[in-house]
């Protein structure tokens, strides 16, 4: 799908803004989100899942949802994304950005592990993480399986209880997500006993 930038974006019930950025998963080079700036006077930029797009033409993009749903989407904050240089995904390579994704340094062999497609997990870098008995830290990255691009773990590298250890929490241990806070099903001790998956960050 070719997603043009700086064109009008319409919901099913009318114009909602203009496209400004494209978000892609660097492990698969697949687009996951479109960033749309709301109409004046708000000018807020929102992250639109790419599966909302039903029409993409040279001068217009049409979404399958109504403006009310669009206005409830998460705001886009450029400082939480990393610039890359994959020019075939946008008319200007500086406008192509990526989520803070990382990949495991070894193959994930657990076939029963829960996996979530990019764009379907409403969590981002900086989200607070709470165990059942208190705060753990903040999300630094999302770990994806390079074979299928599915999200498998949250990665905590700073602000947690175990110093320099890279903490990788399976998404199966997420109980719920509320207002940019991830609540886990387990306590701090259980998280500390989870195996830490070596992470490769060669794309940074």
C-alpha positions in Angstrom: 0.0 0.0 0.0 1.4 3.4 -1.0 0.5 6.0 1.7 1.0 9.6 0.4 2.1 12.3 2.9 0.7 15.8 3.2 -2.7 14.8 1.7 -6.2 15.1 3.0 -7.4 12.2 5.2 -11.2 11.5 5.4 -13.2 9.4 7.9 -16.4 7.8 6.7 -18.3 10.9 7.9 -16.0 13.6 6.7 -12.5 15.1 6.5 -10.4 14.6 9.7 -7.0 16.0 8.8 -3.8 15.5 6.8 -1.2 12.8 6.7 2.2 13.8 8.1 4.3 10.7 9.0 4.5 7.0 8.4 5.5 4.5 11.1 7.1 1.2 10.2 8.4 -1.9 11.9 12.1 -2.1 11.1 12.3 -5.8 11.5 9.8 -6.4 8.7 9.8 -3.0 7.0 6.0 -3.1 7.1 4.0 0.0 7.8 2.1 -0.2 11.0 0.6 3.4 11.5 -0.2 6.6 9.7 0.1 9.9 11.5 -2.7 12.3 10.8 -2.8 16.0 12.0 -6.3 17.0 13.0 -8.0 19.9 11.4 -7.6 23.5 12.7 -7.9 24.6 15.5 -6.7 21.5 17.4 -3.7 20.5 15.1 -3.1 17.4 17.3 -1.4 14.6 15.5 -2.8 11.1 16.0 -1.5 7.6 15.4 -3.9 5.8 13.0 -3.5 2.0 12.6 -2.8 1.1 9.0 -5.6 -1.4 8.9 -8.0 1.6 9.2 -7.1 2.7 5.7 -9.6 1.6 3.0 -8.6 3.9 0.2 -5.1 5.3 -0.6 -4.8 7.5 -3.7 -2.4 10.1 -4.8 -4.3 13.0 -3.2 -6.5 11.4 -0.5 -6.6 8.7 2.1 -9.9 7.3 3.4 -10.3 5.6 6.8 -13.0 3.1 7.7 -13.9 4.7 11.0 -15.9 7.8 12.0 -14.4 11.1 13.2 -15.4 10.4 16.8 -13.3 7.2 16.8 -10.4 9.1 15.2 -10.5 11.8 17.9 -10.0 9.0 20.6 -6.8 7.7 19.0 -3.4 8.1 20.9 -1.5 11.4 20.1 1.7 11.1 18.2 4.9 12.3 19.9 7.9 12.5 17.6 10.5 12.4 20.4 9.5 8.8 21.2 10.4 7.6 17.7 13.6 7.0 15.9 14.4 8.3 12.4 15.5 5.8 9.7 16.4 5.9 6.0 14.1 3.6 4.2 13.0 5.9 1.4 10.7 3.5 -0.4 8.1 3.9 2.4 7.6 7.6 2.0 8.2 10.5 -0.3 10.8 11.9 2.1 13.0 9.6 4.1 13.0 12.0 7.0 9.3 11.5 7.4 9.6 7.7 7.9 9.9 6.8 11.6 9.9 3.6 13.5 8.6 2.3 16.9 11.3 1.4 19.5 11.3 -2.2 18.3 14.1 -4.7 19.1 14.6 -8.3 18.0 15.9 -11.3 20.1 19.5 -12.3 19.6 18.3 -15.9 19.5 15.3 -17.7 18.0 12.1 -17.7 20.2 11.1 -21.4 20.2 8.0 -21.3 22.5 5.2 -21.9 20.1 2.6 -21.2 22.8 3.9 -17.7 23.5 1.3 -15.1 23.0 2.0 -12.8 20.0 0.4 -9.5 19.1 0.5 -7.8 15.6 2.2 -4.4 15.6 -0.5 -1.7 16.0 -2.7 -3.8 18.2 -0.8 -3.3 21.4 -1.7 0.1 22.9 1.6 0.7 24.6 4.7 2.7 23.7 8.1 3.8 25.0 7.8 5.4 28.4 4.6 3.6 29.4 4.7 2.8 33.2 4.7 -0.8 34.2 3.1 -2.0 37.5 3.3 -5.4 39.0 0.5 -6.6 41.3 2.5 -5.3 44.3 3.8 -1.9 42.9 5.7 0.0 40.2 8.4 -1.8 38.2 9.6 0.8 35.7 8.9 2.0 32.2 8.8 0.3 28.8 11.9 1.0 26.7 11.2 -1.2 23.7 8.8 -3.8 22.2 10.5 -7.1 21.4 9.3 -8.7 18.1 9.9 -12.0 16.5 11.9 -11.3 13.3 10.2 -14.3 11.6 6.7 -13.0 11.7 7.0 -9.4 13.1 4.7 -10.2 16.0 5.2 -8.5 19.4 6.1 -11.0 22.1 7.6 -9.0 25.0 7.9 -5.6 26.7 11.6 -4.6 27.3 12.5 -2.7 30.5 16.1 -1.4 30.5 16.0 1.5 33.0 14.1 2.5 36.2 13.4 -1.1 37.3 14.5 -3.0 40.4 17.4 -5.1 38.9 20.0 -2.6 37.9 21.7 -3.2 34.6 19.6 -6.3 33.8 17.5 -6.2 30.6 14.0 -7.2 31.8 11.8 -8.9 29.1 8.2 -9.4 30.1 6.0 -11.7 27.9 2.9 -9.9 26.7 0.9 -12.9 28.1 1.6 -11.4 31.5 -0.2 -8.2 30.8 -3.5 -7.9 32.7 -4.7 -4.6 31.3 -3.5 -1.2 30.0 -5.1 2.0 31.3 -4.0 5.5 30.4 -0.5 4.6 29.3 0.0 2.3 32.4 0.6 -1.4 31.9 -0.7 -3.6 34.7 0.8 -7.1 34.9 -0.8 -10.3 36.3 2.3 -11.1 38.4 4.3 -9.6 41.3 7.8 -8.1 41.3 9.4 -11.3 42.5 7.9 -13.3 39.6 9.2 -10.7 37.1 12.6 -10.8 38.6 12.7 -14.6 38.1 11.7 -14.4 34.4 14.5 -15.3 32.0 16.1 -12.3 30.3 16.1 -12.7 26.5 19.3 -11.3 24.8 18.3 -8.5 22.6 19.9 -7.4 19.3 19.8 -3.7 18.5 21.9 -3.5 15.3 19.3 -1.3 13.5 19.7 1.7 15.8 
